[in-house]
Amino acid sequence: MLRPTAHPRRAGPPRLAGPRSRRPCRPAQAAVESPPAAEREEKKTEEGGSAPPPHTPCSSLRAPPGPGSPLLYPALDPLPPSTRPLAIAEVVPAALWTFTVPFFASPISALSAENRMTVAALPGHAAGGGGGGGPPSGLAIFNPLTPTQDLLDGLAALNLPVTTIIIPSTSPEHWVGAAGMARAFPGAHILAPPGFFSAGPGGGRIGGKLAALAPASAVLDEAAAAGRASEMAAAGEGGGGAGPVRLFGGQVEAAVFQGKGGFCEAAFFLTRTRTVLTADLCFGLVASDLDATPGANWLDRVLARVAGIYGRLGCATWPVLRASPAAAAAFVGVVDGWRATGVDRVVPAHLSAPWGGDALEGAFGFVKRG
């Protein structure tokens, strides 16, 4: 049986990749490639602009100690230990960044499925989802990871306060990190998919009642009880009808899919950078990433082809959409609306990223064919 390697592939800022393109693997970066905060402030002053608002740097925080592996197979742990490498990339200058750690989805493969957090600077953004227009004033975190010291230092380098933590899915690897983030940033608001909190303690999220994940679940429930957390609308602005959920004054739109078995996921469209963010409903594997992974085998390539994600964006979780055809059609309708307005890039939480906007075409074709 193959065991996951301790040092999986890591990539620096990747170029945009379409469905059939290759992107080279580069050495991991230790920090964001944007200018240091002091240089940015000096440049703004010289150009007659205003410097970013001051705030308490999160680098003064210390990452809370993480629990031991909650699962029998440690490499499947959704709470990766701090020893796993962190790669930080600036995707859109001064506007969009990714923080990626290894995430092993199979005990028989060395291929890391990755778990990727995306951070966006939103103009006029304040805690709770308000604002719009004006200079960037806050960071919105999508798909929060467990905060290690390297991660906190990387966020501090962006020189903007974390004001919103957004949970995209009820799947464990996409929500457990929010507990540590909530403690690291007590002033940030937490936004989750429909039913995440209202279903009761641990009941609105997959694995929330398991003993291993219950502590993280309890932290989030406490945040909701304190008024620090809320759920996004189910569909349409204000929750009525089909369509995107508008957030932050329209700077972000969400397409919500509510399936059977407690699965719920939201994809997001960042209008400022024309970027779509996905979690489990859409991702893909660029061939060069697989080729650059020590220990990856022929089975990884076969499984990626069978899942429809090899060299293209696809929906490997198609059974959950098949089981809820009406919800799937509404979700894909919103995504198609984004495509019609123009998407520059897609950043999935797993595997390769980013992709060009044209890679979205055909990702959910099976839903349209019924």
JOTA-V80778 format. One record per residue. RES is the residue in three letters. SS is DSSP state (A for helix, B for strand, O for the rest). PSI is psi in degrees with one decimal (NA if undefined). Layout:
# JOTA-V80778
RES;SS;PSI / RES;SS;PSI
This chain:
# JOTA-V80778
MET;O;129.0 / LEU;O;136.8 / ARG;O;145.1 / PRO;O;138.6 / THR;O;152.4 / ALA;O;-15.7 / HIS;O;80.5 / PRO;O;177.7 / ARG;O;142.8 / ARG;O;142.8 / ALA;O;145.3 / GLY;O;-160.6 / PRO;O;108.1 / PRO;O;151.0 / ARG;O;163.4 / LEU;O;135.9 / ALA;B;125.3 / GLY;O;-176.8 / PRO;O;-29.4 / ARG;O;9.2 / SER;O;165.4 / ARG;O;148.1 / ARG;O;133.9 / PRO;O;146.7 / CYS;O;134.7 / ARG;O;163.5 / PRO;O;151.4 / ALA;O;149.5 / GLN;O;144.1 / ALA;O;-21.2 / ALA;O;167.5 / VAL;O;143.1 / GLU;O;16.4 / SER;O;159.6 / PRO;O;150.5 / PRO;O;158.6 / ALA;A;-42.3 / ALA;A;-40.3 / GLU;A;-38.9 / ARG;A;-41.5 / GLU;A;-42.4 / GLU;A;-41.0 / LYS;A;-41.5 / LYS;A;-40.4 / THR;A;-42.0 / GLU;A;-35.3 / GLU;O;1.6 / GLY;O;5.9 / GLY;O;-178.2 / SER;O;145.9 / ALA;O;157.5 / PRO;O;148.3 / PRO;O;141.5 / PRO;O;153.7 / HIS;O;166.8 / THR;O;117.5 / PRO;O;138.2 / CYS;A;-7.3 / SER;A;-16.7 / SER;A;-12.8 / LEU;O;160.7 / ARG;O;132.2 / ALA;O;130.3 / PRO;O;146.4 / PRO;O;134.1 / GLY;O;155.2 / PRO;O;168.2 / GLY;O;172.1 / SER;O;127.4 / PRO;O;-6.5 / LEU;O;161.3 / LEU;O;-33.6 / TYR;O;102.9 / PRO;A;-33.1 / ALA;A;-14.4 / LEU;A;1.6 / ASP;O;121.8 / PRO;O;-7.0 / LEU;O;83.4 / PRO;O;138.4 / PRO;O;157.9 / SER;O;-12.9 / THR;O;-14.0 / ARG;O;138.6 / PRO;O;146.2 / LEU;B;128.9 / ALA;B;128.3 / ILE;B;131.0 / ALA;B;139.8 / GLU;B;111.6 / VAL;B;-44.5 / VAL;B;122.3 / PRO;O;127.0 / ALA;O;18.8 / ALA;O;-32.2 / LEU;B;130.7 / TRP;B;154.9 / THR;B;141.9 / PHE;B;116.4 / THR;B;133.6 / VAL;B;157.4 / PRO;O;146.2 / PHE;O;110.4 / PHE;B;118.8 / ALA;O;-3.5 / SER;O;134.0 / PRO;O;-3.8 / ILE;O;11.8 / SER;O;148.5 / ALA;O;-0.2 / LEU;O;124.7 / SER;B;129.6 / ALA;O;-8.4 / GLU;O;150.7 / ASN;B;119.1 / ARG;B;124.8 / MET;B;134.0 / THR;B;135.4 / VAL;B;128.2 / ALA;B;135.8 / ALA;B;121.3 / LEU;B;126.0 / PRO;B;130.7 / GLY;O;15.5 / HIS;O;131.2 / ALA;B;164.4 / ALA;O;138.6 / GLY;O;-5.1 / GLY;O;10.8 / GLY;B;-174.2 / GLY;O;-178.6 / GLY;O;128.1 / GLY;O;164.7 / GLY;O;-179.1 / PRO;O;157.2 / PRO;B;131.7 / SER;B;-3.2 / GLY;B;160.8 / LEU;B;134.1 / ALA;B;126.3 / ILE;B;123.9 / PHE;B;135.1 / ASN;O;68.2 / PRO;O;137.0 / LEU;O;161.8 / THR;O;125.5 / PRO;O;108.2 / THR;O;171.7 / GLN;A;-39.1 / ASP;A;-39.8 / LEU;A;-44.1 / LEU;A;-39.9 / ASP;A;-38.0 / GLY;A;-39.5 / LEU;A;-38.6 / ALA;A;-32.7 / ALA;O;-17.7 / LEU;O;-14.1 / ASN;O;31.2 / LEU;O;146.0 / PRO;O;146.9 / VAL;B;118.3 / THR;B;-22.6 / THR;B;136.0 / ILE;B;118.1 / ILE;B;119.8 / ILE;O;120.8 / PRO;O;-17.3 / SER;B;157.8 / THR;O;-3.1 / SER;O;136.3 / PRO;A;-44.6 / GLU;A;-11.7 / HIS;A;-5.9 / TRP;O;-22.3 / VAL;O;-32.5 / GLY;A;-19.7 / ALA;A;-26.7 / ALA;A;-48.6 / GLY;A;-37.4 / MET;A;-37.1 / ALA;A;-37.0 / ARG;A;-36.1 / ALA;A;-30.4 / PHE;O;78.0 / PRO;O;-14.9 / GLY;O;-2.3 / ALA;O;146.3 / HIS;B;145.0 / ILE;B;127.0 / LEU;B;128.9 / ALA;B;166.6 / PRO;O;163.7 / PRO;O;138.0 / GLY;O;-4.6 / PHE;O;-42.3 / PHE;O;-36.3 / SER;O;-16.7 / ALA;O;-1.6 / GLY;O;170.4 / PRO;O;111.7 / GLY;O;-3.6 / GLY;O;-20.3 / GLY;O;12.6 / ARG;O;144.3 / ILE;O;126.2 / GLY;O;3.5 / GLY;O;-22.9 / LYS;O;-4.2 / LEU;O;142.3 / ALA;A;-37.2 / ALA;A;-32.5 / LEU;A;-5.9 / ALA;A;-38.8 / PRO;A;-43.9 / ALA;A;-39.4 / SER;A;-40.0 / ALA;A;-38.0 / VAL;A;-42.2 / LEU;A;-38.3 / ASP;A;-36.6 / GLU;A;-39.0 / ALA;A;-39.4 / ALA;A;-41.2 / ALA;A;-29.6 / ALA;O;1.0 / GLY;O;12.2 / ARG;O;-6.5 / ALA;B;150.9 / SER;B;169.5 / GLU;B;145.2 / MET;O;161.1 / ALA;O;155.4 / ALA;O;-45.2 / ALA;O;139.2 / GLY;O;157.7 / GLU;A;123.4 / GLY;A;1.4 / GLY;A;6.4 / GLY;O;127.9 / GLY;O;-179.1 / ALA;O;149.3 / GLY;O;177.4 / PRO;O;150.4 / VAL;B;122.1 / ARG;B;129.4 / LEU;B;152.0 / PHE;A;47.9 / GLY;A;25.4 / GLY;A;0.3 / GLN;O;-24.0 / VAL;B;137.3 / GLU;B;144.5 / ALA;B;137.6 / ALA;B;116.0 / VAL;B;129.7 / PHE;B;120.6 / GLN;B;109.9 / GLY;O;-173.1 / LYS;A;161.2 / GLY;A;17.4 / GLY;A;1.5 / PHE;O;127.9 / CYS;B;135.2 / GLU;B;145.3 / ALA;B;130.7 / ALA;B;154.6 / PHE;B;145.2 / PHE;B;115.7 / LEU;B;106.5 / THR;O;-30.3 / ARG;O;-42.0 / THR;O;1.7 / ARG;O;49.2 / THR;B;134.9 / VAL;B;131.7 / LEU;B;132.7 / THR;B;164.6 / ALA;O;-93.3 / ASP;O;-13.1 / LEU;O;-13.6 / CYS;O;118.9 / PHE;B;171.3 / GLY;B;166.4 / LEU;B;115.6 / VAL;O;134.0 / ALA;A;-37.8 / SER;A;-29.5 / ASP;A;-41.7 / LEU;A;-42.0 / ASP;A;-30.1 / ALA;O;3.4 / THR;O;111.6 / PRO;O;128.8 / GLY;O;-13.1 / ALA;O;146.6 / ASN;O;-178.8 / TRP;A;-28.1 / LEU;A;-34.4 / ASP;A;-41.7 / ARG;A;-41.3 / VAL;A;-46.5 / LEU;A;-37.7 / ALA;A;-38.2 / ARG;A;-43.7 / VAL;A;-38.7 / ALA;A;-11.1 / GLY;O;27.4 / ILE;O;9.1 / TYR;B;114.4 / GLY;O;12.2 / ARG;O;161.9 / LEU;B;135.7 / GLY;B;176.6 / CYS;O;91.8 / ALA;O;-17.5 / THR;O;32.1 / TRP;A;-28.0 / PRO;A;-33.3 / VAL;A;-30.2 / LEU;A;-38.3 / ARG;A;-35.4 / ALA;O;-17.8 / SER;O;72.5 / PRO;A;-38.1 / ALA;A;-44.9 / ALA;A;-37.0 / ALA;A;-42.8 / ALA;A;-40.4 / ALA;A;-41.1 / PHE;A;-49.2 / VAL;A;-32.1 / GLY;A;-39.6 / VAL;A;-43.4 / VAL;A;-40.4 / ASP;A;-33.5 / GLY;A;-38.9 / TRP;A;-43.0 / ARG;A;-36.4 / ALA;A;-32.7 / THR;A;-18.4 / GLY;O;115.1 / VAL;O;126.4 / ASP;O;-33.2 / ARG;B;158.3 / VAL;B;130.4 / VAL;B;97.7 / PRO;B;159.7 / ALA;O;-15.9 / HIS;O;155.9 / LEU;O;-141.2 / SER;O;149.5 / ALA;O;152.6 / PRO;O;169.7 / TRP;B;157.4 / GLY;B;155.4 / GLY;A;-29.0 / ASP;A;-13.9 / ALA;A;-17.7 / LEU;A;-26.5 / GLU;O;124.1 / GLY;O;-7.0 / ALA;O;-33.3 / PHE;O;30.6 / GLY;A;-32.3 / PHE;A;-27.9 / VAL;A;-40.3 / LYS;A;-32.2 / ARG;O;-10.8 / GLY;O;NA
